[in-house]
Amino acid sequence: MVDSTVRRGGTGKDRTQFGAHTRTEAGAGLGGDQGAPAAAPEVPAARVEYDKARNARTTADELAVLAESKSDVVRLEVAQNPNASADTLRELATSGEDLLRDVARQNPAYEPGTIGERLGVAVTKLRRGEQPNRLIDA
């Protein structure tokens, strides 16, 4: 007579226990047929803002609205977006956050308007290891 416990490959596990285990999972909905798919989860608003701020097709007007976001990450992405207007970048460059200020000043679309802003750009360049020839050219 054959034993109902079959051992394979020296693993020491018998097939009857494994079979019971997978049947339990299938019954609990963890495997096998799970029925109709559930509705897709709702995307958080912060993620939508982040994706929009990163998108190269987002307009300058939309980026101006996103620059007022509560999320630091969204504002940082706006500061990096090449479509951001000079006014939006100037507003971000006067932020109290060092990283946000520096990123906005590094954006090619940023245009320093006042002598104070130009000095700020020069300081940013010095922090990055660059040496501006003249502070006015910064």
N, C-alpha and C positions, 0 to 999 in steps of 0.2 A: 504494500500500500504506500502511496506517495504522501509525504507530509504536505499540508496546505501552505506551509511557510517555505518560500523559495528564496534562497540567498544568491546574490549576484556579485561578482567581481570583488569579493572580499570586503564589501562596505559594511557588512554586519547589519544592514537594515533589511527587514523582511518586507515583501511586496504587499502583504495584507495590511500592514499598518500604513504604508504609503498610500495605498488605495483609499483607505478610510479617511486619511487626512485630506486628500484632494476632493473627495466627495463632500466633506464638511465645508471646505472652502467654496465649492460650487453651490452648495445649498445656501451659504451666507451671501452669495452674490460676488464673491471674490475672484471667481474664475468661470470659464464656460460661458453659457448664454446669460447675458445680463439684462435682456429685455430691451426696451426702447431707450435710446440715448437721452440723457438729461439735457435740459436747455443750457446753452453756453453761459458761463458766468459773466457777470457784468464787469466791464473794464473800469477800474477806478479813475476818477477824474484827473488825479495827479499824473497818471500814466498817459492819459490823452494829452495833457498839457506838455509833458516831457517829449512825447513823440512829435508834437507840432513844433515845439521849439527847436528840435534837432533837424526837422525837415528842411531841405534846401529850397522847397517850393513855397514855404510859408512867406506871406507878404510882410512888408515892413510895418503895416498897420496892425496886423495880427501879432507880430513880435512885440510891438509897443504895449499891447494889452498883456501879453504873457510876461513882460518885464516887471509887471506889478504883482506877479504871483507870490503866494506865501511860501512856495517851495524854493529853497536855495538852489537846488539842482536845476530847476526849470530856468531860473534867472541866469545861472551859469551857462546853460545851453543857448539862451538868447544872446549872451555876450559873445559866444563863439560863432554864431550864425552870420555868414557874410551878407545876408539880406537885411540885417538890422540897420535902421537909419542912424545917422550921426547923432541925432537928438537922443534917441534911445540909448545908444552907447555912452553918450556923455552923461546921461542920468545914471547909468549903471557904474560908470567910472567914478562917480562921486559917492558911491556906496561906502558904508562904514566897514565892509568886509574886504580885507586885503586881497584875497584870491579873486573875488568878483571884480574888483577894481582893476587888478593887473590883467585879467583875461579880457575885459572890455577894452583896455588901452592897447592890447596887442592885436585886436581885430583890425584888418586893413581898412575897413570903412570908418574907423574912428578918426575924427578930426578935432584935435584940441583947439578950443576957441580962445581961451584966456591964457595969460602968462602962467597962472597957477596950474592950469591943466597941462601946459607944456612942461612945466617943472615936474609934475606928477609922472608924465611919460618918461622924462629923463631919469627919474628915480627908479621907475620900473625897469628901464633898460640897465641901469647900474646893478639892480638886484639880480638880473638874469646874467650878469657877467659881461654885458656889452658896455662900451664906453662911447657915449655920444660925443661927437666932435664939438658941437655947439649946443647949448641948451635951447636956443631958439629953433634949431633944426629938429629937435626932438619931436 
